[in-house]
Amino acid sequence: MGRRILVTGGSRGIGRAVAEDLRCRWSDCEVLTPPRSELDLLDEVSIRSFLAELEPVDGLVNAAGINILGKLNELDDATIEQMMTTNLIAPLKLIQAVAEGMKRRGGGRIVTFSSIWGVRSREYRTLYSMTKFGVCGMTRALARELGPAGILINCIAPGFVLTEMTRKNVPEEEREKLCAEIPLRRMAEPEEIARSVAFLLSLENTYITGQTIVIDGGFTA
């Protein structure tokens, strides 16, 4: 019987690359990528219903997230709640739910996504940085709490990644300017991030926990 891994945000971008990598890497691994109709991270009822039907999993990847930019005086209550719920509260609830099953099964692996904007920040990213710095803090605290049960938890902090969303939202000229700030002179491919996630989820990872792994081509160096 292979392992079971739940990946949120698995329909596009980095999340999809993670799910595809896991399926190719471990042919006997069941990778769960629930669509929003099954798991809506902004809907408490949806989360409870999904978790009530979820069988124990060996791994969890919290890859879903949103990034809404805004000046301080533009941050209304609805936007604050949406960002906090999607990027921080929902991942915590999923970890709460799967951790109990992992304890009974003798351990597990959890990867939650932060960002370079959870390591440093930039103007108009107040909410995004709040949530992504929070993910890093949550990871450290839970590594200490869950470690004795054999559960390893880490977070990945990607830099600029060339996803379909990036291609759509960032003009080529602007992408070239961003790449000039990166020592490797290019953005990451989603598959490069996925490979690091796979290692952290694997049984080969026996001693890395509580860490924020920055994958940014040297941007924050």
C-alpha positions as CSV (number, residue, x, y, z in Angstrom):
1,M,0.0,0.0,0.0
2,G,1.5,3.3,-1.0
3,R,1.5,6.6,0.8
4,R,-1.4,9.1,0.7
5,I,-0.6,12.8,0.3
6,L,-3.0,15.7,0.3
7,V,-2.0,18.7,-1.8
8,T,-4.0,22.0,-1.7
9,G,-3.8,24.4,-4.6
10,G,-3.0,21.4,-6.8
11,S,-4.9,22.6,-9.9
12,R,-2.4,25.2,-11.1
13,G,1.0,26.7,-10.7
14,I,3.4,25.3,-8.1
15,G,0.7,23.1,-6.5
16,R,0.0,21.4,-9.8
17,A,3.8,20.8,-10.4
18,V,4.1,19.3,-6.9
19,A,1.2,16.9,-7.5
20,E,2.5,15.9,-10.9
21,D,6.0,15.3,-9.6
22,L,4.7,13.1,-6.7
23,R,2.6,11.0,-9.1
24,C,5.6,10.5,-11.4
25,R,8.1,9.9,-8.6
26,W,6.1,7.4,-6.6
27,S,3.8,5.4,-8.8
28,D,2.1,3.8,-5.8
29,C,1.4,7.1,-4.1
30,E,-2.2,8.4,-3.9
31,V,-2.0,12.2,-4.4
32,L,-5.2,14.0,-3.4
33,T,-5.8,17.4,-5.1
34,P,-9.4,18.4,-4.2
35,P,-11.0,21.1,-6.4
36,R,-12.6,24.1,-4.8
37,S,-16.0,22.4,-5.0
38,E,-14.7,19.8,-2.6
39,L,-12.5,22.0,-0.4
40,D,-13.1,25.7,-0.3
41,L,-10.5,27.2,2.1
42,L,-12.7,30.3,2.6
43,D,-15.7,28.2,3.7
44,E,-15.6,26.8,7.3
45,V,-18.4,24.4,6.5
46,S,-16.6,23.1,3.4
47,I,-13.4,22.5,5.4
48,R,-15.2,20.6,8.1
49,S,-17.1,18.5,5.6
50,F,-14.0,17.6,3.7
51,L,-12.0,16.8,6.8
52,A,-14.9,14.6,8.1
53,E,-14.5,12.4,5.0
54,L,-10.7,12.5,4.8
55,E,-9.0,9.2,5.5
56,P,-5.6,9.4,7.3
57,V,-2.8,10.8,5.2
58,D,1.0,10.4,5.3
59,G,1.8,13.8,3.9
60,L,0.2,17.3,3.6
61,V,1.3,20.1,1.2
62,N,-0.4,23.4,1.9
63,A,0.3,25.0,-1.5
64,A,-2.9,27.1,-1.9
65,G,-2.5,30.8,-1.3
66,I,-3.5,34.2,-2.6
67,N,-1.7,37.5,-2.8
68,I,-3.7,40.7,-2.9
69,L,-1.6,43.9,-3.0
70,G,-2.8,47.1,-1.4
71,K,-1.8,50.3,0.3
72,L,-2.4,50.5,4.1
73,N,-5.5,52.6,3.7
74,E,-7.0,50.2,1.1
75,L,-7.0,47.1,3.4
76,D,-10.7,46.6,4.2
77,D,-12.0,44.0,6.5
78,A,-13.1,41.6,3.7
79,T,-9.6,41.6,2.2
80,I,-7.9,41.1,5.5
81,E,-10.2,38.1,6.4
82,Q,-9.7,36.6,2.9
83,M,-6.0,36.7,3.1
84,M,-5.7,35.5,6.7
85,T,-8.1,32.7,6.2
86,T,-6.6,31.3,2.9
87,N,-2.9,31.7,3.7
88,L,-2.7,31.0,7.4
89,I,-5.9,29.9,9.2
90,A,-7.0,27.2,6.7
91,P,-3.5,25.6,6.6
92,L,-3.5,25.5,10.4
93,K,-6.9,23.8,10.4
94,L,-5.7,21.2,7.9
95,I,-2.5,20.5,9.9
96,Q,-4.7,20.1,13.1
97,A,-6.8,17.5,11.3
98,V,-4.1,15.4,9.7
99,A,-1.7,15.5,12.6
100,E,-3.8,13.2,14.7
101,G,-3.9,10.5,12.0
102,M,-0.2,10.9,11.5
103,K,0.5,10.4,15.2
104,R,-1.5,7.1,15.1
105,R,0.4,6.0,12.0
106,G,3.8,6.7,13.6
107,G,4.7,9.9,11.9
108,G,4.3,12.0,8.7
109,R,5.6,14.9,6.7
110,I,4.0,18.3,6.3
111,V,5.1,21.1,3.9
112,T,3.5,24.5,4.0
113,F,4.3,27.3,1.6
114,S,5.6,30.7,2.7
115,S,7.4,33.1,0.3
116,I,10.4,35.3,0.0
117,W,7.9,37.9,1.2
118,G,7.8,35.9,4.4
119,V,11.5,36.4,4.8
120,R,11.8,40.0,3.7
121,S,9.1,42.3,2.4
122,R,8.2,45.1,0.0
123,E,5.6,48.0,0.0
124,Y,1.9,47.1,-0.5
125,R,2.5,43.5,0.7
126,T,1.5,44.0,4.3
127,L,-1.2,41.3,4.4
128,Y,0.8,38.9,2.3
129,S,3.8,39.2,4.5
130,M,1.8,39.0,7.7
131,T,0.5,35.6,6.6
132,K,3.7,34.3,5.2
133,F,5.8,35.3,8.2
134,G,3.1,33.7,10.2
135,V,3.5,30.4,8.3
136,C,7.2,30.4,9.2
137,G,6.4,31.0,12.8
138,M,3.8,28.3,12.8
139,T,6.2,25.8,11.2
140,R,8.8,26.4,13.9
141,A,6.4,26.0,16.8
142,L,4.8,22.9,15.4
143,A,8.1,21.3,14.6
144,R,8.8,21.3,18.3
145,E,5.3,20.1,19.3
146,L,5.0,17.4,16.6
147,G,8.6,16.2,16.5
148,P,8.3,13.7,19.3
149,A,5.5,12.0,17.3
150,G,7.7,11.6,14.3
151,I,6.1,14.3,12.3
152,L,8.4,16.6,10.3
153,I,7.1,19.9,9.2
154,N,8.9,22.5,7.0
155,C,7.9,25.5,4.9
156,I,9.1,26.4,1.4
157,A,9.7,30.1,0.5
158,P,9.8,30.4,-3.2
159,G,11.1,33.5,-5.0
160,F,9.9,34.5,-8.4
161,V,8.5,31.4,-10.2
162,L,7.6,31.3,-13.9
163,T,4.0,30.0,-13.6
164,E,1.2,30.5,-16.1
165,M,-0.1,33.2,-13.7
166,T,3.3,35.0,-13.8
167,R,3.3,34.9,-17.6
168,K,-0.2,36.3,-17.7
169,N,0.1,39.0,-15.1
170,V,3.7,40.2,-15.5
171,P,4.7,41.6,-18.9
172,E,7.8,40.2,-20.4
173,E,9.7,43.5,-20.0
174,E,8.9,43.5,-16.3
175,R,10.0,39.9,-16.0
176,E,13.3,40.8,-17.6
177,K,13.8,43.6,-15.0
178,L,13.1,41.1,-12.2
179,C,15.5,38.5,-13.5
180,A,18.2,41.1,-13.6
181,E,17.9,41.3,-9.7
182,I,18.3,37.6,-9.4
183,P,21.9,36.2,-9.2
184,L,20.9,33.3,-11.5
185,R,19.3,35.8,-13.9
186,R,16.1,33.8,-14.3
187,M,12.9,32.8,-12.5
188,A,12.4,29.4,-11.1
189,E,10.4,26.8,-13.0
190,P,7.6,25.2,-10.9
191,E,9.2,21.8,-11.3
192,E,12.3,23.1,-9.5
193,I,10.2,23.9,-6.4
194,A,8.3,20.6,-6.7
195,R,11.5,18.6,-6.4
196,S,12.4,20.2,-3.1
197,V,8.9,19.6,-1.8
198,A,9.2,15.9,-2.8
199,F,12.4,15.5,-0.8
200,L,10.9,17.1,2.3
201,L,7.9,14.7,2.0
202,S,10.1,11.7,1.4
203,L,11.2,9.1,3.9
204,E,14.8,10.1,2.9
205,N,14.1,13.3,4.9
206,T,14.8,12.0,8.4
207,Y,16.1,15.1,10.2
208,I,15.0,18.3,8.6
209,T,12.1,19.9,10.5
210,G,11.1,23.4,11.6
211,Q,12.9,25.0,8.6
212,T,12.1,27.7,6.1
213,I,13.7,26.6,2.8
214,V,14.2,29.6,0.6
215,I,14.3,28.8,-3.1
216,D,14.9,32.1,-4.9
217,G,18.0,31.9,-7.1
218,G,19.9,34.0,-4.6
219,F,17.5,37.0,-4.6
220,T,17.5,37.4,-0.8
221,A,21.2,36.6,-0.5
